Amino acid sequence: MATKKQRRRREKELRHEYEYVYIDEEGKEVEVEQPPPSRKEKQRQAAVSSNGRRPTQVRPVQPPDWRFLRKQALIFFAVILVVFSIVNKSVPKAAALAAVYTLVTLPVMWLVQRAVYRSYLKRTGQLPPPRDGRSK
């Protein structure tokens, strides 16, 4: 429930009716078709734009690519190898575990790249590129 102060402000906003007019070249008052936004509308607009993102500009996303995925997999392998060699204190065992984890993670990385690219296409309203003669 709104506080007394909020209720009074709301009542005050509803109580005042404003007429927006401007004076044309002939000196006559002409009503404005679209009144300027109210204080609440300005606050809503400020709240929407205050998250720091521009809603009209979407960062471009590249389609999934195996070369990029290989680079990601090498970085992932190196990080996992370092972590497992610290934990296991055995480099050959850590390398084997890192290789297994990397091979298991590769399809997941591909699916994530594809999902991000498809959501980018939906946001921008683009059509996905045609498939290269492959059947579903």
N, C-alpha and C positions, 0 to 999 in steps of 0.2 A: 504494500500500500504506500502511496506517495505521502511525503511529509506535508505539513501545512504550507511550508514555503514553496514546495513544488506545485501544490494545488493552486496557490495564489498566483504563481507565475503563469500556469496554464490558463487560469481564468482570465488573467490580464491579456494574454495573447489572443484569446478568443473574443474578448470584449472589444478590442480595437479593430476597426475595419479600415484598411488603408486603401486609398485610390492612388494608383501610380499613373502619372500623366507626364507628358513632356510638351514643350512649346515648339510648334513647327515654325517654318519660315514666315508665315503670315501672322504669327503672334497668337494663334489659337491653341488652346489646350487640347491635346489628343491623348486618349487613353492608350496605355501600353498593353499589347496583346498578352505578353508573357510577363507576369510580375517577377521581380527578382526573388531568388530563393530566400526562404525564411531562415531564421537563426538555427532552427533544428536541422533543416536541410543542409546548411553549411557545415554543421557539426558532423552530420553523417558523411558528407563528402570528405571532410578532413579525416575522419576515422578510417575511411576506406583507403585514402591515399597516404595515410601516415605509416603504413607498414613498410614503406621504402621501396616498393615495387611499382613499376609502371604497368598498369593493366593492359595497355595497348601493345607493348613491346614484349615479344617472346624471344627468348634466347634460342638461336638455331641449334638443332640437334642433328648430328650426322647419323646416317643409317648404320646398322650393325655391320662391323667389318672384322674379318678374321685377323688381319694384321694388327689392328688395335687390340683385339682380344689376346693375341699372343704376347704383346707387350704387357698387358695387365696380368696375364698368367705368370710371366717371368718375375714381375715385381712381387706378386702374391707368393710364388714359390720361394723367393729369396727371404721374404719376411717370415714365412712359416718355417723355413730351414733355420733361420737364426733363433727363433723362439724355441723350436724343438731341440736344437743343439744345446741351448742353455738348460732346458728342462731335463732332457735325457742324458746329457753329457756323453753322447755317442753320436758322432757325425754320420756314419753310414746308416744307422738306424733312423736318425733324424731326416736324412736325405730321402730314404725310402718312404717315410711317413709324409714328408712334404710333397713328394711326387704323387702319392695316392690322394692326398687332400686336394692338390691342384687339379688332378684329372677328374675328381668328383665335382669340383667347383666350376670347371669350364662350362658345362651346359647351363648351369645356373647363371653364370656371367652373361652368356649369350642371350638367355631368356630375359634377363633384366635389361640389357641393351635394346632388345627388340621391343619390350614393353614401353620403355622410355621413348623410343622413336615413334611408336604407334600413338602414344598419348600426345606427342608433339604434333603429329599429323592431324589428330582430331582437334586440338586446340587451335591450330592455324587454319583448319578447314581444307587442307590439301588432300589429294587422293594418293594412296600408296602407289609406288612405282609398279609397272606391270612386271609380272613374273616372267622369267626367261624360258618359256616353253615347257616348264615343268608342270606336271599335273598334280592335283591335290592328293 
